[in-house]
Amino acid sequence: MTVRPIRRALLSLADKTGLVDFARALAERNVELVSTGGTARTLRDGGLDVVDVAGITGFPEILGGRVKTLHPKIHGALLATGSAEHEATLAAHAIPRIDLLVVDLYPFAATRASGASFADCIEQIDVGGPAMIRAAAKNHDMVAVLVDPTDRAGLLGELDAAGGTSLETRRRLAAKAFALTASYDAEIAGFLAEIAGELFPERLVLAGSRLERLRYGENPHQEAALYRLSSPRPGVATARRLQGKELSYNNLLDADAALEAVAEHSEPAVVIVKHANPCGVAVGPSLRSAWEKALASDPVSAFGGIVAVNRPLDAATAEAMAALFLEVIVAPAVEPEAAELLARKPGLRVLLPEGLPDPAAPGLVVRSLAGALLVQTRDPGVDERASWKVPTRRAPSEAEWADLVFAWKVVRHVRSNAIVLARSRATVGIGMGETSRVDAVHHAVERMRRGPGPGPCVVASDAFFPFADGLEAAIAGGATAAIQPGGSKRDAEVIAAADRAGLAMVFTGRRHFRH
C-alpha cells in the first residue's frame, strides 16, 4: 500500500507559528493529536483536544524536560513496519501507531549566534527531536514526517485528494528530515570543535540552507543553486536585492569579490570587478571622486562590470554610475534620491548586504577538488607596516607610502600572478592571472597606457620577483616605488636593480597568492 492514511499525529514544536491552525486542520480530518509540554498547552489554549505523550508512555517528563519522548512506546510507534511480528508487538504492549510526526528542533544555531553562554548553548542541543525525526524518516514507508512548515499545505491537500500520503511524498519528506538533522549536527560539531580549538577537525561537516535555485551556473548548460552556510560573515548571499532581476552564478562570484575588496578600505572606496578580478579600485574624499578614479583605471573592462562601495550610495555617484552599463551595484545603503535614479535602469541589480565583511576576521575557505574538499584559513588583511622592511638605499616618500599601502590592499584580491600599478591611491594598471610575473607587469603597464596614461606610479606584486626583469619592466613603465613579499633567491639582484634606478622598495614578508 503506497498511500497511507493519517489517523494519529504527534506534534512537538519549539516554533509555534501556525501550529494551532495546522493542528485544527488535522483534527477536522479526524486525526488524533498527540503532543508534549508547551506544544500541548498551546493546542489546548486553541480549543483542541490533545493526548499527552505521558498518557501514552505512562511516564512523566523528567530532568527538566530533557527526557520527554525517549520511550519505547513512542519510538515503537514510529518505527514499526507493517509486518505481522511488528503488529503483534504493538498489540502486546498497547502501542498506538503514529502516522504523522510534526517536529522542529531547539534553536541551537540562533542561540549560538546570539552570543549565549556555553551552558545555554548546550541546553539548546535537541536530543528527543532528532531521535524521533530519524525514526520516522527511516520508517517513511509507514510514517510521514514534517519538519518544514512550508510542506503543511501540500500534505493537507494530499489528504483531501487521496485520503493519505503517497510513498513519493513520504520519501521526499524523509530526505528533507535527514538533511535537517545532519545540518543540525554539523552546527553543533562546528561549535564544539571551535571551543576545543580544533581548526581542522578529523571530520569536517558543512551544511547549507538553500536560498534559491539559480537560472544556470557558469554556463547556460550547467545547473546551479545558492546555499547559505551558518557562518555569520556578511556577504552578497544574504544581501537584500533593492531592484533588478535575479543574480546569476557569475554575478554572485563577482559581487562577492567586489564586496570583499572594498571592505579593505576605511575611506570612501569603489571597486569595479570583471570576471572575479578588480579592474578599477580607488579611494577618495567622496564616493563620486573614488568612482571617477576607479573607472579611469580601465574604462573598457568596466563595461558590464560589478561595482561595490563602502559608503551609502549618494545621488551624485549613482548618476555617474548609471551612465555606464553595469550588471550589479553592491552598497551598504542607498540614499532615496540615488534609488530613484537607479530605478530608471530596471535591469541593474542593486544589493544591500547586512554589513561589510571584516577583512581581519578569521574563517575557513573551502574549495572542491575531484572527490575532495580543500580547506584553508582566510587570508586576512592584517599586514602591519611596522613589520615591513626597506632593503633599498632610498625609502619611500610619504606619498609613495600611501600608494604602496593602498596597492598592497588591492593586490590581495587579484588573481595570481598579480601586479597592481597605483597612483594617487587609485589603480592605473592591473595584470592578473598570468603564468609569468614579467608578463603580468607588461599587461599592467599596457592597461595603464591605454587608460589613465603613463606617468609615475608604484607597483605591488603579490609574490616576490623571481628575477630582476619584472621589476625592471615596472620601472620602465614609470614605477618609482615597489612593494612585494621578498624572499627570492635573487633578492640581491632585484634590490640592486631598484637601487640603480633610484626606486624605493618595501619587503612585507607576506605573500598573497590568490588562485
DRENMARKOL-155883 format. One record per residue (C-alpha): residue in one letter; x negated, y, z. Coordinates in steps of 0.2 Angstrom, whole numbers, padded with zeros to 4 digits, always signed. Example, Ala and Ser with C-alpha at 12.3 -4.5 7.8 and 13.67 -1.06 7.14 Angstrom:
A-0062-0022+0039S-0068-0005+0036
//
This chain:
M+0000+0000+0000T-0008+0016-0005V+0005+0028+0001R+0005+0029+0020P+0020+0037+0029I+0016+0048+0044R+0026+0043+0060R+0014+0049+0073A+0001+0064+0073L-0012+0068+0086L-0016+0087+0086S-0031+0094+0096L-0037+0111+0091A-0048+0125+0098D-0041+0137+0085K-0023+0138+0087T-0019+0149+0072G-0004+0142+0063L-0003+0127+0075V+0015+0129+0080D+0022+0132+0063F+0012+0117+0056A+0017+0106+0071R+0035+0111+0069A+0035+0107+0050L+0029+0089+0055A+0042+0087+0068E+0055+0092+0056R+0049+0077+0045N+0052+0066+0060V+0033+0065+0065E+0030+0062+0084L+0017+0074+0091V+0003+0069+0102S-0009+0081+0110T-0021+0086+0123G-0023+0100+0136G-0022+0118+0129T-0015+0112+0112A-0001+0103+0121R+0003+0118+0131T+0004+0129+0115L+0016+0117+0107R+0027+0116+0122D+0027+0135+0123G+0033+0135+0105G+0048+0124+0110L+0041+0107+0103D+0042+0090+0111V+0024+0083+0114V+0017+0067+0121D+0001+0070+0131V-0014+0059+0127A-0015+0055+0145G+0003+0047+0144I-0004+0035+0131T-0021+0031+0139G-0014+0031+0157F-0030+0040+0161P-0031+0059+0165E-0043+0071+0158I-0059+0071+0168L-0076+0080+0170G-0068+0097+0167G-0061+0092+0151R-0077+0084+0144V-0068+0067+0143K-0050+0068+0136T-0049+0057+0121L-0063+0045+0123H-0052+0030+0127P-0049+0013+0118K-0031+0017+0116I-0035+0032+0106H-0049+0025+0095G-0040+0009+0093A-0025+0019+0086L-0037+0027+0074L-0047+0013+0069A-0035-0002+0067T-0033-0009+0050G-0018-0017+0044S-0025-0035+0047A-0015-0047+0057E-0028-0048+0070H-0028-0029+0072E-0009-0029+0073A-0009-0042+0087T-0022-0032+0097L-0012-0016+0096A+0004-0025+0101A-0006-0034+0116H-0012-0018+0123A+0003-0007+0119I-0007+0004+0107P+0004+0015+0096R-0003+0019+0079I-0009+0036+0074D-0006+0040+0056L-0012+0058+0056L-0027+0067+0065V-0027+0086+0065V-0043+0091+0074D-0056+0105+0074L-0072+0107+0084Y-0078+0118+0098P-0086+0134+0091F-0104+0129+0093A-0111+0140+0079A-0101+0155+0084T-0107+0153+0102R-0125+0151+0097A-0124+0166+0086S-0116+0177+0100G-0132+0175+0110A-0124+0165+0123S-0134+0156+0136F-0142+0139+0133A-0129+0131+0146D-0114+0139+0137C-0120+0133+0120I-0122+0115+0127E-0104+0116+0134Q-0098+0120+0116I-0105+0104+0109D-0090+0094+0105V-0090+0075+0108G-0072+0069+0108G-0068+0079+0092P-0082+0072+0081A-0079+0054+0088M-0060+0055+0083I-0064+0063+0066R-0077+0050+0061A-0065+0036+0067A-0050+0042+0057A-0061+0046+0042K-0069+0029+0042N-0051+0021+0043H-0045+0033+0029D-0036+0018+0021M-0024+0019+0036V-0026+0037+0043A-0026+0054+0036V-0037+0067+0044L-0035+0086+0043V-0050+0097+0048D-0046+0111+0036P-0031+0122+0039T-0030+0125+0020D-0025+0107+0017R-0010+0108+0028A+0002+0115+0015G-0003+0101+0002L-0001+0087+0015L+0017+0093+0019G+0021+0094+0000E+0015+0077-0002L+0025+0070+0012D+0041+0078+0004A+0036+0072-0013A+0030+0054-0010G+0035+0051+0008G+0017+0049+0014T-0001+0052+0009S-0009+0044-0006L-0026+0035-0004E-0034+0048-0016T-0029+0062-0004R-0034+0052+0012R-0051+0049+0004R-0053+0067-0001L-0049+0072+0017A-0061+0059+0024A-0075+0066+0013K-0072+0084+0020A-0071+0077+0038F-0088+0068+0037A-0095+0084+0029L-0089+0094+0044T-0096+0083+0057A-0113+0082+0048S-0114+0101+0046Y-0109+0102+0065D-0123+0091+0070A-0135+0100+0059E-0132+0116+0068I-0134+0108+0085A-0150+0099+0079G-0157+0115+0072F-0153+0124+0089L-0162+0111+0100A-0177+0110+0088E-0179+0128+0089I-0178+0128+0108A-0191+0114+0108G-0202+0124+0097E-0201+0111+0083L-0204+0122+0067F-0204+0107+0056P-0194+0093+0064E-0196+0075+0059R-0179+0076+0051L-0174+0092+0043V-0155+0093+0042L-0147+0108+0032A-0129+0111+0030G-0120+0124+0020S-0102+0130+0018R-0096+0133+0000L-0092+0151-0003E-0087+0150-0021R-0090+0140-0037L-0099+0150-0050R-0095+0151-0068Y-0111+0142-0073G-0129+0140-0067E-0145+0147-0075N-0137+0142-0092P-0119+0140-0098H-0120+0121-0099Q-0125+0120-0080E-0113+0120-0066A-0116+0129-0050A-0109+0134-0033L-0114+0146-0019Y-0116+0140-0001R-0119+0149+0015L-0131+0142+0027S-0129+0145+0046S-0144+0157+0046P-0139+0175+0052R-0150+0183+0040P-0141+0197+0030G-0140+0195+0011V-0131+0196-0005A-0122+0179-0002T-0111+0186+0011A-0110+0204+0004R-0093+0212+0001R-0090+0215-0018L-0084+0233-0019Q-0080+0231-0038G-0084+0221-0053K-0082+0204-0060E-0089+0188-0052L-0108+0186-0050S-0117+0173-0060Y-0131+0162-0053N-0144+0173-0061N-0136+0189-0054L-0137+0182-0036L-0155+0177-0038D-0160+0194-0045A-0149+0203-0032D-0157+0194-0018A-0174+0198-0024A-0170+0216-0026L-0162+0217-0008E-0177+0209+0000A-0189+0220-0009V-0180+0236-0005A-0179+0232+0014E-0198+0233+0015H-0197+0252+0014S-0192+0264+0028E-0190+0279+0017P-0176+0281+0004A-0181+0267-0009V-0175+0260-0025V-0179+0243-0033I-0175+0238-0050V-0176+0219-0054K-0176+0210-0070H-0177+0191-0071A-0182+0189-0052N-0196+0202-0054P-0197+0220-0049C-0199+0231-0065G-0197+0248-0055V-0200+0252-0037A-0201+0269-0029V-0198+0279-0013G-0194+0297-0012P-0187+0311-0001S-0169+0306-0009L-0162+0291-0017R-0160+0301-0033S-0178+0305-0034A-0183+0287-0030W-0171+0281-0044E-0179+0293-0057K-0197+0287-0052A-0192+0269-0052L-0183+0270-0069A-0198+0279-0076S-0209+0264-0072D-0201+0253-0085P-0185+0260-0093V-0185+0247-0106S-0184+0232-0094A-0172+0241-0083F-0158+0240-0096G-0146+0227-0089G-0156+0226-0073I-0151+0223-0055V-0153+0238-0043A-0155+0238-0024V-0156+0254-0012N-0159+0255+0006R-0148+0270+0010P-0129+0273+0007L-0127+0277-0012D-0123+0295-0014A-0114+0303-0029A-0129+0311-0037T-0138+0294-0038A-0123+0284-0043E-0120+0296-0058A-0138+0294-0063M-0137+0275-0062A-0120+0275-0071A-0129+0282-0087L-0138+0266-0089F-0131+0248-0092L-0134+0239-0075E-0127+0222-0070V-0127+0224-0051I-0130+0238-0038V-0133+0232-0020A-0132+0246-0007P-0129+0246+0012A-0114+0258+0009V-0106+0268-0005E-0100+0286-0002P-0082+0289-0008E-0087+0301-0022A-0100+0288-0028A-0087+0274-0028E-0076+0284-0039L-0090+0287-0051L-0094+0269-0052A-0076+0263-0054R-0077+0270-0071K-0088+0256-0076P-0077+0241-0070G-0089+0228-0077L-0103+0234-0065R-0104+0224-0049V-0107+0233-0033L-0111+0223-0017L-0111+0229+0001P-0122+0217+0011E-0119+0216+0030G-0136+0224+0033L-0154+0225+0027P-0164+0209+0030D-0179+0212+0042P-0195+0209+0032A-0204+0203+0048A-0190+0191+0054P-0196+0173+0055G-0187+0160+0045L-0189+0145+0033V-0189+0145+0014V-0183+0129+0006R-0185+0124-0012S-0181+0107-0021L-0193+0095-0029A-0188+0079-0038G-0181+0069-0024A-0188+0080-0010L-0187+0097-0001L-0202+0109+0000V-0201+0119+0016Q-0212+0134+0022T-0211+0148+0034R-0206+0165+0026D-0220+0177+0020P-0217+0191+0032G-0220+0209+0029V-0232+0211+0044D-0248+0216+0036E-0257+0228+0048R-0268+0242+0041A-0278+0242+0057S-0285+0225+0052W-0289+0229+0034K-0307+0232+0029V-0315+0244+0016P-0330+0235+0008T-0334+0248-0004R-0345+0264-0002R-0330+0275-0004A-0315+0274+0007P-0298+0278+0000S-0291+0296+0002E-0275+0299+0012A-0265+0300-0005E-0273+0284-0011W-0270+0275+0006A-0251+0280+0004D-0251+0272-0013L-0261+0257-0008V-0249+0253+0007F-0234+0255-0005A-0241+0244-0019W-0246+0231-0006K-0227+0230-0001V-0222+0229-0019V-0234+0216-0025R-0227+0203-0011H-0211+0202-0021V-0219+0200-0039R-0222+0183-0046S-0240+0177-0047N-0252+0181-0054A-0246+0198-0049I-0253+0215-0052V-0245+0232-0047L-0251+0249-0053A-0244+0263-0042R-0244+0282-0042S-0236+0294-0030R-0228+0279-0021A-0219+0273-0037T-0224+0258-0048V-0231+0263-0065G-0235+0246-0072I-0232+0228-0066G-0240+0212-0073M-0231+0196-0067G-0231+0178-0069E-0247+0177-0079T-0259+0162-0079S-0274+0174-0079R-0276+0188-0067V-0285+0199-0080D-0270+0196-0092A-0259+0202-0078V-0269+0218-0077H-0269+0221-0096H-0250+0219-0096A-0248+0231-0081V-0259+0244-0090E-0249+0242-0106R-0232+0244-0097M-0240+0260-0089R-0245+0267-0106R-0228+0264-0114G-0219+0270-0098P-0225+0284-0086G-0241+0286-0096P-0259+0284-0092G-0267+0293-0078P-0275+0290-0060C-0266+0276-0051V-0270+0262-0038V-0270+0244-0041A-0263+0230-0030S-0267+0211-0033D-0258+0198-0024A-0274+0187-0023F-0292+0190-0024F-0300+0195-0041P-0310+0179-0045F-0321+0189-0057A-0325+0207-0059D-0316+0208-0076G-0299+0210-0069L-0304+0225-0058E-0314+0232-0072A-0299+0232-0083A-0289+0241-0070I-0302+0254-0068A-0302+0256-0087G-0283+0259-0086G-0285+0273-0073A-0286+0264-0056T-0296+0274-0043A-0292+0263-0028A-0288+0244-0026I-0280+0233-0013Q-0282+0214-0013P-0285+0200+0000G-0303+0197-0004G-0311+0180-0001S-0318+0176-0018K-0335+0168-0020R-0339+0183-0031D-0333+0197-0019A-0350+0204-0020E-0349+0206-0039V-0332+0213-0038I-0337+0226-0024A-0352+0231-0035A-0341+0234-0050A-0330+0245-0039D-0345+0255-0032R-0352+0258-0050A-0335+0266-0054G-0333+0275-0038L-0317+0265-0034A-0312+0263-0016M-0306+0246-0012V-0297+0238+0003F-0298+0220+0008T-0282+0214+0018G-0287+0196+0022R-0270+0190+0017R-0264+0183+0001H-0246+0185-0006F-0243+0172-0019R-0225+0170-0025H-0221+0156-0036
//
